[in-house]
């Protein structure tokens, strides 16, 4: 059973005046366990729905509609399937112990439903028999899987979960059921790099089209992870990894017409190299996971320069993390030329997670505020919209409104790619 949290205006549910708080039990005889069941079973043209209104009155709804037309029912959030692994590089374990952070940061999710719906990476170690059945029945493809290593012993050493050593059997099972996989390796020095990485890339490539892509991402340790003995990749290790990725990409381009394997932007930055252009990342399916984000941001900014208004005389500051700093400085220079404004980059260090965490989306609100406090007078401040959750809260629970209120004479604008909000700066 699920309970409905809201009704979308202009939908079938709104036309039927269905109430918030409605309990939904079955659609066409299928039990509704969560929001994913609702998405799957409402796709039919003819629906018989068993429900109960907030006063406890049983309802039977008979609805005819177009196939795949949603009803407009928004369920309450599902209970998230938790991770059962004990990875030493786990970012959740790297949270400060005494800080008040956004509640979601303390949730170790490993939920196949979120993998299908939103591209979250999962390990497959907590799947029950009924979960496997559901994946195949509802065709939950593609899934995003943190493989890390195809060597069972190495993967077991990384995840500390006996179930993790069955990764090759799990991938076989997904392939047999027609489920595609976007694979990921979080690269940890002296653990799954070097020859182990080459083995992993070769064995995943040999699986053919079932493995739709492979991303190689450098381990990101907070100062709290690092205190437990971990370390990041050296510049030389990053360069070696990029060269290994390039070798298998060469094979993939010849065999399949696609790069298939992608070194994340952070690997290039840690190697002291300019990230590749957007073409390197093919169809850009992985940008939401940070793979190709810098390249595609640059491409979007440059594509939109000619459409920007003149902003002569305005001072605009763009706050970002250390990893994006050099790229952002080049982009803000181009924005200055295109708009006539003085557009500057402010690089903010991460005081919450430490110097190894350098992405703008993981900066707490106080770090944005500190950067702006030291910026002098400005007309507009831009920052990454990814630093906010749906409730407009930063990681440290500072709200966007709190940040805005600190600078009553200026405009504070969260942005996806700079271009999207600069038109507002002229108002």
C-alpha positions in Angstrom: 0.0 0.0 0.0 1.1 3.6 -0.7 -0.4 6.8 0.4 -0.8 9.8 -1.9 1.0 13.0 -0.8 -0.2 15.3 -3.6 -2.3 15.5 -6.8 -0.8 17.1 -9.9 -3.0 19.8 -11.4 -4.6 19.2 -14.7 -4.3 15.4 -14.5 -6.8 12.6 -14.4 -6.5 12.4 -10.6 -7.3 16.2 -10.4 -10.3 15.8 -12.7 -11.6 13.0 -10.4 -11.1 15.2 -7.4 -9.1 12.4 -5.7 -8.0 13.5 -2.2 -4.5 13.8 -0.7 -4.1 11.0 1.8 -5.7 8.5 -0.5 -4.4 4.9 0.3 -3.7 2.9 -2.9 -3.8 -0.9 -2.5 -4.1 -2.5 -6.0 -4.1 -1.7 -9.7 -5.6 -4.4 -11.9 -5.1 -6.9 -9.1 -1.5 -6.1 -8.6 -0.5 -5.0 -5.1 1.1 -1.5 -5.0 4.1 -1.7 -2.8 5.8 1.7 -3.7 6.0 4.5 -6.1 7.7 2.3 -8.8 4.7 -0.1 -8.8 2.5 2.9 -9.3 4.5 4.1 -12.3 4.6 0.5 -13.8 1.0 -0.6 -13.3 -0.7 2.7 -14.2 0.6 2.5 -17.7 -2.3 0.3 -18.9 -5.2 1.9 -20.8 -7.9 0.4 -18.6 -7.4 0.5 -14.8 -9.4 -0.9 -11.9 -8.0 0.6 -8.7 -8.6 -0.5 -5.1 -8.2 2.4 -2.7 -9.4 3.9 0.5 -10.1 7.6 1.2 -8.6 9.4 4.3 -11.8 8.7 6.3 -11.4 5.0 5.7 -14.1 4.5 3.0 -13.2 1.8 0.5 -13.2 2.9 -3.2 -13.1 1.1 -6.5 -12.0 3.4 -9.3 -12.5 2.4 -13.0 -10.4 4.5 -15.3 -9.9 4.5 -19.1 -7.1 6.6 -20.5 -4.3 6.6 -23.1 -1.6 4.1 -22.6 1.4 5.4 -20.5 -0.6 8.5 -19.5 0.1 9.1 -15.8 -2.7 9.5 -13.3 -1.2 12.5 -11.6 -0.9 10.8 -8.2 2.3 11.7 -6.3 3.0 9.2 -3.5 4.7 9.8 -0.2 8.4 9.0 -0.3 9.3 5.4 -0.3 11.4 3.8 2.4 14.9 3.6 1.0 16.8 0.3 0.8 19.9 0.7 2.9 23.5 -0.3 2.0 24.8 -3.4 3.8 28.4 -2.9 2.8 31.3 -1.5 4.8 33.5 0.3 2.2 36.3 2.2 3.9 35.9 5.0 1.3 32.2 5.4 1.9 31.3 9.1 1.6 28.5 8.8 4.2 31.0 7.5 6.7 33.1 10.5 5.8 30.5 12.9 7.2 31.7 15.0 10.2 30.4 13.4 13.4 29.4 16.5 15.3 28.0 18.6 12.5 24.4 19.2 11.7 24.0 18.2 8.1 21.1 17.7 5.8 19.4 14.5 7.0 19.7 12.7 3.6 23.5 12.8 3.9 23.4 10.2 6.6 21.5 7.6 4.5 23.6 4.9 2.9 21.3 4.0 0.1 21.8 1.0 -2.1 18.3 0.9 -3.7 17.8 -0.7 -7.2 14.6 1.4 -7.6 16.6 4.6 -7.3 19.2 3.2 -9.7 16.5 2.7 -12.4 14.7 6.0 -11.7 17.6 8.4 -11.0 20.8 6.7 -12.0 22.1 6.0 -8.4 24.9 3.4 -8.4 24.2 0.2 -6.5 26.2 -2.8 -5.6 23.6 -5.6 -6.0 24.6 -7.1 -2.6 21.3 -6.5 -0.9 18.9 -8.0 -3.5 16.4 -10.6 -2.3 14.9 -13.2 -4.7 11.7 -11.1 -5.0 13.8 -8.1 -6.0 15.4 -10.0 -8.8 12.0 -11.2 -10.0 10.7 -7.6 -10.0 13.7 -6.3 -11.9 13.0 -8.7 -14.7 9.2 -8.5 -14.6 9.2 -4.7 -14.7 12.2 -4.4 -17.1 14.2 -2.1 -14.9 16.8 -1.3 -17.4 19.3 0.2 -17.4 20.7 -0.2 -13.9 23.8 1.6 -12.6 26.2 -0.8 -10.9 29.3 -0.1 -8.8 31.4 -3.0 -9.9 34.8 -1.6 -8.6 36.6 -4.9 -9.5 35.6 -8.1 -11.3 38.2 -10.0 -9.2 36.0 -11.5 -6.5 38.7 -11.2 -3.8 39.4 -7.6 -4.5 35.8 -6.6 -4.5 35.2 -8.5 -1.2 38.2 -6.6 0.3 36.6 -3.3 -0.8 33.0 -3.9 0.2 33.5 -6.2 3.2 30.3 -8.0 2.4 30.5 -11.8 1.5 27.7 -11.2 -1.1 30.0 -8.8 -3.0 32.2 -11.6 -4.3 29.4 -12.8 -6.5 29.6 -9.8 -8.8 30.3 -11.8 -12.0 27.3 -14.2 -11.3 25.1 -11.1 -10.7 26.2 -9.5 -14.0 25.5 -12.8 -15.7 22.0 -12.9 -14.2 21.2 -9.4 -15.4 22.5 -10.1 -18.9 20.3 -13.3 -19.1 17.3 -11.2 -18.1 18.0 -8.5 -20.7 19.0 -5.8 -18.2 21.6 -3.3 -19.4 24.2 -2.0 -17.0 26.2 1.2 -16.7 29.2 0.1 -14.7 31.4 2.1 -12.4 34.8 1.7 -10.8 35.7 3.9 -7.9 39.4 3.8 -8.2 41.4 3.3 -4.9 45.2 3.4 -5.0 46.9 0.1 -4.4 43.5 -1.7 -4.1 41.7 -1.9 -7.5 44.0 0.1 -9.8 46.9 -1.0 -12.0 46.6 -4.5 -13.3 43.4 -5.1 -11.4 41.8 -2.2 -13.2 43.0 -3.5 -16.6 41.5 -6.9 -15.8 38.2 -5.3 -14.8 38.0 -3.2 -17.9 38.9 -6.2 -20.2 36.4 -8.5 -18.5 33.6 -6.0 -18.6 34.3 -5.2 -22.2 34.2 -8.9 -23.1 30.6 -9.0 -21.8 29.6 -7.1 -24.9 26.6 -4.8 -25.2 25.1 -5.9 -21.9 27.6 -3.5 -20.3 26.5 -0.2 -21.8 29.3 1.9 -20.4 32.1 1.9 -17.8 33.1 5.0 -15.8 36.4 5.3 -13.9 36.1 7.7 -11.0 38.9 8.6 -8.6 38.1 7.9 -4.9 36.9 11.0 -3.2 37.9 11.1 0.5 36.8 13.6 3.1 39.2 14.5 5.8 37.3 12.1 8.0 37.9 9.2 5.6 41.5 10.1 5.2 42.0 10.0 9.0 41.1 6.3 8.9 44.1 5.6 6.6 42.9 6.1 3.1 44.6 8.2 0.5 43.7 9.7 -2.9 45.4 9.0 -6.2 48.7 10.7 -7.0 49.1 12.7 -10.2 51.1 9.9 -11.8 48.5 7.3 -10.9 45.8 9.4 -12.5 47.9 9.8 -15.7 48.5 6.0 -15.8 44.8 5.4 -15.4 43.9 7.8 -18.2 46.4 6.0 -20.5 44.8 2.6 -19.6 41.3 4.0 -20.3 42.5 5.4 -23.7 43.8 2.0 -24.7 40.5 0.3 -24.2 38.6 3.3 -25.7 40.7 2.8 -28.8 39.4 -0.8 -29.1 35.8 0.3 -28.4 35.8 3.0 -31.1 36.9 0.5 -33.7 34.7 -2.3 -32.6 31.5 -0.4 -31.5 31.8 3.1 -32.8 31.7 4.5 -29.2 34.2 5.3 -26.5 32.4 3.0 -24.0 34.9 3.6 -21.2 35.1 7.1 -19.7 37.6 8.6 -17.3 35.8 11.1 -15.1 36.6 14.8 -15.2 38.2 14.5 -11.8 40.8 12.1 -13.0 41.9 14.7 -15.6 42.0 17.5 -13.1 43.9 15.4 -10.5 46.3 14.5 -13.3 46.8 18.2 -14.1 45.3 17.8 -17.5 42.5 19.6 -19.2 39.3 17.5 -19.3 38.4 16.3 -22.8 35.7 17.9 -25.0 32.1 16.9 -24.9 32.5 14.4 -27.8 34.6 12.2 -25.6 31.5 11.4 -23.5 29.4 10.3 -26.6 25.7 10.6 -25.8 26.2 12.3 -22.4 24.2 9.7 -20.5 26.4 9.9 -17.4 26.6 13.7 -16.8 24.2 13.5 -13.9 26.8 11.3 -12.2 29.6 13.9 -12.7 31.1 12.1 -15.7 31.6 14.7 -18.4 29.9 17.5 -16.4 32.8 20.0 -16.9 33.0 19.4 -20.6 29.3 19.7 -21.2 29.1 22.8 -18.9 31.8 24.5 -21.1 29.9 23.5 -24.3 26.6 24.9 -23.0 28.1 28.1 -21.9 29.9 28.7 -25.3 26.8 27.7 -27.2 24.8 30.3 -25.3 27.1 33.3 -25.3 25.5 34.9 -28.3 22.1 34.9 -26.7 23.0 36.8 -23.5 21.9 40.3 -22.8 24.3 43.2 -22.4 25.2 43.7 -18.7 27.6 46.6 -19.0 28.8 48.0 -15.7 27.6 45.1 -13.5 29.9 43.0 -11.3 29.0 39.4 -11.3 30.8 36.8 -9.1 30.6 33.0 -9.7 31.4 30.9 -6.7 32.8 27.4 -7.3 34.9 24.6 -5.8 38.6 24.2 -6.3 38.4 21.5 -9.0 36.2 23.7 -11.3 38.2 26.9 -10.6 40.5 27.0 -13.7 37.7 26.0 -16.1 35.3 28.6 -14.5 38.0 31.3 -14.8 38.1 30.8 -18.5 34.4 30.7 -18.8 33.8 33.9 -16.8 36.4 35.7 -19.0 34.3 34.7 -22.0 31.1 35.8 -20.3 32.7 39.1 -19.5 33.5 39.7 -23.2 30.1 38.6 -24.3 28.0 40.7 -21.9 30.2 43.7 -21.0 29.9 42.8 -17.3 32.8 42.2 -15.0 32.3 38.4 -14.4 34.7 36.9 -11.8 35.4 33.5 -10.4 35.6 33.0 -6.6 37.1 29.6 -5.5 35.8 28.5 -2.1 37.7 25.8 -0.1 35.5 23.1 1.6 35.7 23.6 5.3 33.1 20.8 6.0 34.8 17.9 4.2 38.4 19.1 3.7 40.6 20.0 0.8 40.2 16.6 -1.1 36.5 17.4 -1.7 36.6 20.1 -4.4 33.3 20.0 -6.2 30.9 23.0 -6.0 27.9 20.8 -5.3 29.4 19.6 -2.0 30.2 23.1 -0.6 28.1 23.9 2.5 26.2 27.2 2.7 28.7 28.7 5.1 31.5 28.3 2.6 29.5 30.1 -0.1 28.7 32.9 2.4 32.4 33.2 3.5 33.4 33.5 -0.2 30.8 36.2 -0.8 31.7 38.1 2.4 35.2 38.6 1.2 34.2 39.5 -2.4 33.4 43.2 -1.9 30.4 44.8 -3.5 28.7 42.8 -6.3 25.5 43.0 -8.2 24.9 39.3 -8.8 26.3 36.1 -7.3 26.0 32.7 -9.1 26.6 29.3 -7.6 25.9 25.6 -8.4 22.3 24.7 -8.1 23.5 21.2 -7.2 24.5 22.5 -3.8 20.8 22.7 -2.9 18.3 19.9 -2.3 14.6 20.1 -3.3 13.9 22.0 0.0 16.4 24.7 -1.0 18.9 23.6 1.8 22.6 23.4 1.6 24.5 20.5 3.0 24.9 22.2 6.4 21.1 23.0 6.6 21.6 26.6 5.7 18.7 27.7 3.6 18.9 29.6 0.3 16.8 32.3 1.9 19.3 32.7 4.6 22.1 33.2 2.1 19.9 35.6 0.1 19.1 37.7 3.2 22.8 38.2 4.0 23.1 40.3 0.8 20.0 42.5 0.5 21.6 44.8 -2.1 22.6 41.9 -4.4 21.0 39.0 -6.3 21.9 35.5 -5.3 21.1 33.0 -8.0 21.6 29.2 -8.1 22.5 28.1 -11.6 22.8 25.0 -13.6 25.2 26.4 -16.2 25.6 30.2 -15.7 23.8 30.8 -19.0 20.4 29.8 -17.6 20.1 32.6 -15.1 22.3 35.4 -16.5 19.3 36.8 -18.5 17.7 37.5 -15.1 20.8 39.6 -14.1 19.6 42.4 -16.5 16.3 42.9 -14.6 
